[in-house]
């Protein structure tokens, strides 16, 4: 399965994997970069394997050989022989990202601190990482005094690092800007999971912080690993060189049964409301952007990358079916038509329903041929170019050699390379843009209106305005009504916001 689908293991923070492997281009972090600005993309196949890592601690791959780092200036200091790593968000996604970091072969990395709002996640993550690297115990040095729990745990974990070290931010996206701000204040390089935002106000805030990170020469990676896939990078180059002609239309699909925490039943009284919503973050738009933002961003980003443009507007359909006891805020089906500046289209279909056809792929159609960006999931991509539109074996004009390198590992190789050689590296602007474009399609479906990128960016509805002060006792960003249900989108009725809070 795909890295976007985090197995719900009680992690208060996102359980997702990063999925890119490319050499990022640079640009002002206060502006949106074009899709080719960074070589990253989403790899779903390895993602689920990564999530499964929490339970099995048996991901494939050998222990990376230690390599002495170059003595490159970082914030006025020489790069240490070992780069320390702190994990903030110890679910399957965060643990998988930490594991990938420890497999880089161009530097020595060591996990020294872990933080989460759930103590069981911290314990499980440390155990899984230790078991995976049992032959290299020096890679995981997280004694009890550096295992932190609570809403302020992120501060303690980052306080355990030195300037120039790396913090992994893998909590639900609502907390991303809060944690990013503290990382910048501490002078830390950052790897953060996607999506980065779910609304306009937090997107603008993240861009402002990105500019501050640039000003301090910090390196920032974002978990859109597909852009780091070497095969997709070669495909992008061939498409830009005109091998399939002008792109006319693109198709992308993410259709499978209910997964992760996107479908939730009524809360029992044994867990505080705020913690319960964090545990089931895929069910709440404030925490994740819902299944649309958290699951679908990869397909939307990778096709926009191939187009080398971002869509400027979207119209969409969506609905809730067979709801039974589910009380989440998600639709079960989504169908979005994205329009690019030249009028060409991306048609995206998403579905989370049992018993239906499954598909997780991305395809590009040009005036001279077509191409497959993703075959089934995020990795391996098995990218191919065809002479025609039917995409039969007889029409294959080019295919990337197999096997492919793991993009979840490659994105870490690229980030670490930028750190040890002091190269400009900031994927946040592109990550914000991908998040906004994804949210634009989600809002179009949830409101029943055509939504432009400008409207999405400037929409004042902030889903979790008090997230920086959130506590176990709440209040939670959304509150259930008397029967335990939460506010849901009402297309055609609520036209300017995706949901309204209950008056309770």
N, C-alpha and C positions, 0 to 999 in steps of 0.2 A: 504493500500500500504506500500511500504518499506521505511525505513528511508533514504535510499540512494537517493530516488527521492525527491529532494527538490522542493517544489512548488516555482516557480519563483515569488517573491513578490517585486522585485526591490532591494533585498539585494545585496550589493556589495560583500558580503561574503557568504560562503557556508551556505546553509540552510539544515543542516543534523543533524541526531540524532546519539548518540552513542549507540552501541548495544552489550554489553558484560556483563557477570556476572560470574567471576571466580576468584579464588585466584591466582594471577600471581606468577610464579616462578621467581627467580632472576637470573641475569647473567651480564656479562660485557656489558655495553651499547655500547661498541665499536665493539662488535661482533653480528652476527645474532643469535637470539635464535631459538631453534627448535620450531615447532608449539605447542608443549605442554608446552612451557615455560611460557605461560600465558593463563588463562582461559577466552578467550573473543571470541565473535562471533557476526555476524550481524543479526539483527532482522528487517526484512523489514515491516512486518505487522504493528508494532507499529510506524515504522518510518514515514509513511505517516500520521498516526494519529498525530504524533508529529508535522509534518509540518503543518497540518491543524490547529494546536494550534494557529498559528499566527492569523488566521482569526476568530476562534471560541473561543479560550481561554477556551476550555471546555474539556480538557483531563480528563480521569477518574482518580480517586485516591484522597484520603483524605489528609488533611494537616498533614505532619509528626509531631509527638509529639517531643517537644524539649527535648534533653538529654544533661546534663552537661558533658563536655568532660573531659577525664583524663588529668591530668597535666603532659603531656609527653614532653620531651625536643624536640624542633624543632628549629634547627639552634641556639642552645644555649638559646632559650627562652621557656617559658611554653606555651603550646597550649592555646589560648584564649577560653573563653566560647562560642564565636561566631566566625566562620571562614567567612571572607569576600570573596566575589566572584565578579570578573569583567568579563563582556562578551565582547569579541572582535569578531565581526561578528554577527550582530543582525538580520539575516534572520530567516527563519523558523527553520532551523537546529540548529543554535546557540540558539535561543529562546527556542526550545524544550530541548536542553541540560541544559540550565539554569533552566528550570522548573523541570526537573528530579533531578537536584542537590538540589533544595529546598524541595524535597520530601524524602530525606534521613531521616532515623529514628535513626541514630547512632551519630548524631551531629547536632548542630544548624548552618545553613548556611544562609547568607544574601547577596543578590545582591546589590552592592553599586555603580557600574559604568557600562555604556554601551557605546560601540564605533562601528562605522560603517562609510563607505564612503558616505552613503545615509542618510540624516536626517530623511526621512520618515520611514526608517527601525528602527532607534533608537526610535522614538516616538511610533511606532507600537509595538515594543518589550516590552518597559516599560509598556505600557497600557495592553498588553496581560498578562504579568507576574503579574501585580497588580490586574487585574480582577480574575486571577486564584487563587490568594492567598488573596482574599479580607477579609477572616476571620482571616488572620494572616499578617496584613500590615507591621509588623516589618521585614518580610522576603524580602521585596522589598523597598529599600531606595535609590532611584535614582533621586534626584532633578535635575533641569535643569543644575546646575553647574557641575554635574557629567555625563552629556550626551554629548558625544564628536563625532565630525564629521570631516572626512578628512583622508588623508593618514598617518598623524601622530597621529590620534586619539588613536591608540593602546597604545602609550606611556603614554598619559594622563590617560587612564583608568587604566593602571597598576600602574601608580604613585599614584593612589588613594588607593592602597593596602599597606599592611605591609608584611614584609618577613614571609613566612609560609602560607599566604593566597593562594587563587586559582584563576587562570585566565583560562577562556575558550577560546580556539583559534578555531574559526569556520569560518574563511575566506576561500576563494579559496586556494587550496594547494600551489600555487606559493608563497604566503606570509608566509607560515608556518615557514620556517627556520628563516626569519627575526624577526618574533614575538617571536619565541622560544628563540632566542638569547637574546632579551630584557628581557624576563621573567626570564631567568637564571641570568642575571646581577642583577635583582631586588630581587632574592632569592625567587621566587614564585613557588608554586606547579602548575602543568599544567594538564588540560584536553584538548586534541586536537582531532579534527575530522579527520577521514580518508577520502581519502588517504592522506598520508603524503608527497609523492613526485610523480613526473611523469617522471623523467629522472635520469641518472646516477650521474651527478655532484651534484645535490641537495640532492640525497640520501646519498652520502658520507659526505656532509656537515651536514646533520641531525644526522648521526652517531657520528660525532665529537662532536656536541652539546650535544648529549645524554650522552657521556662520561663526559662532563663538568657538566651536571645535576647530574649525579651520584656522582661526586666529591663533590658537594655541598649538597648531601643528599636530593635532591628534588624528589618529587613523581610525576610521569608522567603517565597519563592514555591516551589511544588512543581509539577512537570510533569504535572499532570492537566488539560490544557488545555481539555478539553470543557466544564468548568464555566465557562470564560470565553467560550464560544460564546454570542453574543447570542441566537441562535435558541433554543438549549436553555434559556437563562435565561427567555425568554418562555414556552416550553413548561412549564417548572417552575412559573411563576406561575399559568398557566392550570390546570394539574393541581391545584395547591394551592387554587385558587379553586373547585374542584369541577366543572370542565367535563366530565370523563369519569367523575364519581362517585367512589366508593370504589375504590381499587386492589385488585383481587382476585388478580391473577397477573401476573408479568412473565417475559419470555423474552429470552435473550441468547445470541449465538453468536459464536464465533471459530474458524472452520474453514478450513484451507488446507494446502498442502503444507509440507514441511520448510523452514524459513527460518532466517536468521541463524546462530547457532552452537548451536542447540538440539539438533542431531544431529552427533555428533563420532565420528570413527574413532580407532583407537589412536594413541597418541603416538609420534612418532619420537624419536630421541635427540638431535636437533639443537636442542632448546629445553628449558631447565630446566622441571621439572614445575610449579612455581608459576606461572611466566609463561605456560605453555601453558594452564593452567586459567583464568587471567585472560583470555587471548585468546579462549577458548571459553566465556565465562562463562555463557551460556544453558544449557550442559550440566550445570552444577553448582549444586546447591541452595544451597550456602554463598555463592556469588557473586551469585546473581540470584533465588533462589527458583524457579529453573527456568523453563521456558516458561510454566507456570501463572501464577506471580506477575508475571513480566515482561510477558507478552502480555495476560493476561486481566483485569488490574486495572481497565482502563478501562471495560469493559462492566459489571463488578460495581459500580464506583463510580458510573457514570452512572445506572444503574437504581436504586441505593439513594438517590441524590440525588432522583430523581423521586418515590420513595416517601417521602422525608424521614425515613428511619429506616435503621438498620443492622441486618442480620440477627443473630440471637442464636445460631443453631446451623446446622449443615450436615451432610448425609449425602451420600455420593457413590460413584460407580463410576469405574473407570479401569483401563487395562491397557496392556501393551507388546505389539506385534505385529510380525512381519516384521523382526526386529531386525537380522539380518545382521551386519555389522561395526560397528554403532553401539554405543558404550560409554558414552553419557551416562546421567544419572540420571532422565530424563524418562519419563513415560508418553506414549503416542501419542494416547490418547483420554481424555477426562474428561467426566463428566456429574454435575453437582452440584445438589442441591435445597437452597436456602437458605430458612430460615424466619425471618420478621420477628416482632416482639413481638406483633402482632395475629393471627398465624397465617397471614398471606398468604405467598405463595411467589415466589421467583425461581428459574427453571430455567435453568441455564447449561450449554451444551455447548461443549467445546473439542476440536479435533482437528488434528493435524499429520500428515497422510498424503497420499501421492500418489494421483492418480486418483479422488479422492472429491469429493463436492459441496462447493463453497466457499460460505461465508456469514459475514458479519461485520456483525451488526446487533443492535439492541436494541428491544424492543417492550413497551409497557405496556397492560394490559387492565383497564378499570374497569367499574363497574356500569352506567354510562350511555354508554360508548363506549370507544375505544382510542386509542393514540398511538404514533407512531414516534419514537424518540429518536435512533437512528442508522440510516441507510439502508444504507450499504455503506462501512465504514471510519469514520474519525474526522471527515473533512471532505470535502465539505460534508455537514452532517447532514441537510438537507432535512426538518426536523421537520414533522410533520403530526398533526392530530387528526381522528378519524373518528367518525361518529355510531354506528357499529356495530362488530362484531368482525372482519368479513371484510376490512375495510380496502380496499374497492374505491374507484375514483375517484369514483363516484357518492356515496360516503359522506363525502367530505372536508368537514369543518366549518371547518377553519382550516389554513393552511400559511404558514410563515415565508417572506417574500419572498426571492427569489434575485436576484443572487448574494450569498453570505454573506461576511462578513469572516473573515479567516484567524485561527482561535483561537490558533495558535502565535505569532502576532504580538500578538494582543490580551492574552495573559497577560503579555507583557513590558510592554505599555502600562500595564496595571493595576499591575504591580509598580513601575515607574518613577514612575507618578503618586503612589503611596504614599510613595515615597522623597522626591520633590521637594516634596510638600506635607505631609510628616511625618504621615501617617495610620497608625493601627494596622493592621498587615498581617502575619499569620503563618498560613500554610497548612500548617505542619508537623503540628499535631495532627490535622487532618483527613486529611492524607496518611498518617500513622501508622495511623489507624483504618482507612482503605481498605486499607492493606497488611496489617493484621491480619485483616480480614474475608476478604481474598483468600487469605491463608495458611490460614485456617480451612477453606476449601473444599478447598485442596490437601492439607492434612493428613487430612481426612476420606477423600479418595480414596486417599491413600498408606497409610493404616492400616486402611481398611475399617470404621472406627468412626464413630458420630455424635460430632461435635466441637462443643462450645459455644465461644462467644467467650471466656468466662472460662477455659476449658481452654487455648485457644490462647494467650491473653495470659500465662497463668501456667505454660505448659509450659517446663521448665527446659532443654530441649535447645537449646543455642546452637551454631549451625552453624560459626562461625569465631571461637572465643573468643580466639585469639591474633592476630587480624588487625592490631592496632596495631603488632605487632612483626614482621610478615611481611617476609621478605627474598627475594631472588632464589634463594638457596640453600635456601629452605624452612625447616622442612618444610611441605608444602602441607596445607590443611585436610582433604583426603581423599586417600587413597593407593590406587592400583590394586593388584589382586592379581597373581598370577604371570602370568596370561594377558592383562593389560592392561585388565581391566574394573574398574569402580568400583561401590561398594555402591549397590543400588537398593532402592526401597520394596518391602515384602512384605506386602500387605494380609492381615489375619487372623493373620499370624505375628508381625510387629512391630506391636503395638497402641498403644504409648505414644510411640514415636518414629518418624520417617519413614524412617530408615535407621540401620544400625550400621556403624561403621568396621571394616574388615578387620583381623584380627590378623596383621600382617606384620612 
